[in-house]
Amino acid sequence: KGEEIARTGYRPGGAKEYVKHLQELLQPKE
């Protein structure tokens, strides 16, 4: 079961995994 968050679509793991995903998005690209 995934949760629909903004435009990221459905992600497994719920909020915890979503926060991890956000942190990865916020990392500066090198």
Sequence and secondary structure as in RCSB ss.txt:
>XXXX:A:sequence
KGEEIARTGYRPGGAKEYVKHLQELLQPKE
>XXXX:A:secstr
  EE TTS EETTHHHHHHHHHHHHHS   
